[in-house]
Amino acid sequence: MYSVLAVDLDDTLLADDGTISPRTMAALDSWQAAGRRIVVATGRPPRSAKLVHPYLNDFPMICYNGAWIELQGNVLFQATIPVDDARRIVGAIQNGAPGCRLGVEIDDTLYVNGGTAWTRAHLVSDVLAHTDRPAAKILTSLEELDAAQPLSLNGQAVVGKPSETFLRGLPATCRALISPKYDLVQVIPCGASKAAALRWLLDRWGVGMEEVISFGDDVNDVEMVAETGLGVAMSNAVPQVKAAADRMTVSNKEDGVAVMLEEFVS
């Protein structure tokens, strides 16, 4: 018996226009009415996740790919990149690749050096100056890193693409997530993942990972899909998620989450 639903947002629960379809909403209602829990698990920052739909704001939200857990405005858990390491990374990009898009997420605020559609971003000329506290995430462009002059965090020789050398030199306190879906590098705290955050939450409920059904589509969902009782990949998922999944459902455009949940609530 699965008692917890852990579900990604973009390209999974949500339609391409960012909404929850009536069929999916009905499936969530039925799941909750049966006394089962719902956990949102997203790469989005908290401020963005809370704008999706008021219905979701009553549930725990795993944000920043597992670096933050929030429930009804209360922060339950945070993992961060130490400020010295965050400044080292931001400084290397800002000084070594000055035309590269760069942003840092600190305390649910994004400081970014260029125009972006990211939610409530603060446009600043000097991202490093705003990197004065531990960071939940550092964002940059993979393509623009590779178009820049060779970058190295530790003085090592550039081997292969500039981005590859740069990412190999990341401090041990963090790791990079790179999705084939986007021109985006997300540097997050080492050890942070949706699966780890979900396990932290479940431990406090006295529930095991085997009682969870999870849904995902991108590289930040791999651990969660692999480690839960029933991991489900969307048909629009990247190959890594499909390889980790127990089952596959139809795409987010076809209400794939609802299609699968209806098996358990009918």
N, C-alpha and C positions, 0 to 999 in steps of 0.2 A: 504494500500500500504506500503510495506517495502522498506525503502530507504537506510538502512545500513545493511551490513553483518558483524557480529562479529564472528570470527572463531578461534578456537584453532588450534594448529599445530600438535603435535605428537598424533598419533592414531585417528586423525580427518581429517584434511586437507591433511596430508602427508601420502603417502604409507609407508609400514613397512621399506622400504629402505631409507626413509627420502626425497623422491622426490615428486614432484607434477605431477600427471599423465596428459597426453594430454587432456583427457576428462575434468578433473577438471580445468585445465588451460583455456580451451575453455569456461567453465561455468563462471569463474571469469572474463574473457574478456567480455563476453556478459553482465554480471551484471554491470561492470564498463562502458561499452559503452552505457548503458541505463541511465547514469547519476547518478548511485548509488554509495555509498561509501563502502569501505572495511576497516575493522579494524582487525588487528592480535591481538589475546589475548592468551598469552602463559605463562607457568611457567618458560620458559627459561630465562636466562639473556640476555640482549640486544646483547652482542657480538655474542652469539650463534644464536639468532633469525635472525640476519642480514646475516648469512651465508647460510640460507636455500635456498633462490633463489633471484636473483636481482630484479625480478618482485615485490616481496613483500616489498622491501625497500622504495618504494614510498608511502606506507600507514602508518598511525599511528600504532605503536606497543605497546601494553600493555604487559609488561614483569614482571618477578618476581611475578606472580600471582596477579598483580594489584598494585604493589608497585612502578612501574616506567612506565611512558609513554614517548615514544620518536618518533619523526618524522624527518626523513632524517638527523639524527645525532644531532638534537636539543632535549634536555631533557625538556619536558613540565611539568612534574609532578614527584615528588618523595615522598614516605613515607618510614620511616626508624624506626628501633628499636634504642632507645637512647643508646649511647655508654656505659653507666654504666650498663644498663640491658643486653646489648649484651655481655659485659665482664663477667658479673655474670653467664650467661648461658654457654658461652664458657669455662670459668674457671672451672665450676662445672663438665662439661663433661671431659675436658682435665685432670683434677686432680683426679676426681673420677672414671673415666673409661678410663685409659690411652691407652688401646688398641682399643678403639672405633674410627671408622672413624668420622672425624669432619671437617667441612668446614664453612667458613664465606664469604659471598658476600658483598663487600664494593666498591661502585663506579664502578660497572661493572668489578670487579676483584675478583676472587675466591682464597682464601688461604686455603689449605687443607693439612691434615697431612698424607695422604697415597695415593697410586697409584689409579688413577681414570681415566675414559674416559671422564670426564667433560671437556668442551671446555676451552682450554687455562688456565688451573688451575696452580697455583703457589704452588709447593710442599714445605712445610715449616715444621720445627720440632716443632715450638711453635706457634700455631694458636692464642693463647691469646695475644702474643706480637704484632701480626698484627691487633688485634681488637682494634684499636685506634681511630676509627671514627664510627658514626652511621652505622648500618648494614641494608641491604635490606633483608637479609635472612641468617639463620643459618641452616646447614644441618648436619644430623647425621643418624646413622643406628638404626632402631628400634630393630632388632635382637641383635645387639651388646650392646645396652643399657640394654636389658633384661639379657644378659649374664654377665654383669658387677656386681660389688658389688652394693648394694642398694644406689641409689642416691636421694638426696633431696636438693631442693634449699632453703628451709626455715626451715630445721630441723624437719619437721613433720615425724611421724612414717611411715615406708614403708607399704602400704596396697596394696595387689595385686602384679602385676608385677612391677619391679623397674622403668620401663619406665612410667607406669601410675602415680606413685607417683611423679616422676620428672616433668612430663608434667602438673600435677595439680598445681605444684608450680611455673609455669611460671609467670613472671611479668605481670601486667595488660596491659602493652604496647604492648604485642605480643600474638600470638596464634599459635597453631600447626596444620599443615595439614598432614594427614596420609592417604596415598592411599593404597588400597588393592592390587594395581598392582605392587608396588615396596617396597623394604626394605628401606624405606626412611622416615625420619621425616623432614619436612620443617617448621621451625619457622619463621613466617613472622610478619610484623607490625599488631597490632590489628586494625581492620577496613579496612585493605587492602583486596581487592578482585577484580576479573575481573569485576564484576558488578559495584562496586563503581568507579573503574577507567573509565569504559565505560560511566557511568553517568556523571562523571566529563567532559569527552570529549564532550559528546552530549550537555551538558548545554552550552558549548561554541559555538556549531553549531546551537543552537536553535531547537534541535531535541529531541523528547521524546523517552523513552525506548520502547514505543509501536510501533515505526517505525523500530525496529531492529529484524532481524532474526539471531539467534545465534546457534552455533554448538559446542558440547563438548562431552567428554567421561569420564572425571575423576572428583574426588571430588573438585578440584579447579575450576570446571566449573559449579557447582550446582547453585550458586546464579545467575550467568549470564543467564543460561538456564531458571531458574525460573522467572526471572524478566523482560525478554525481551518480545516483542510482540509475537514472535513465537520462542520458545525454542525447539531445535531439538537434540535428543540424537542419537549417533551412536549406531548401534546394538551391537558393542563391548564395550559399555559404562558400567561403574559400576552401580549397582542398584540405588544408590542415584541420579545419573543423569537421569536415565530412569524415576524415580518417579517424578522428577521435570519437565520433558519435556512435551510439548504439542503434539509433534509428534516424531516418531522414523524413521530413515532412515537406509539403509544398512551400512555395515562396511566400514572403511577406505580402506580396501583391495578391496572393490567393488565400489569405487568412490562415497561413500554415500553423501558427500557434493554436488557433481555435480548432482547426481540423484535428490536431493531435489531442488537445484537452478534452474534446467531446467524447473521446473513447473512455475517459476516466470519470466523466460527470453525467453521462447519460444513464 
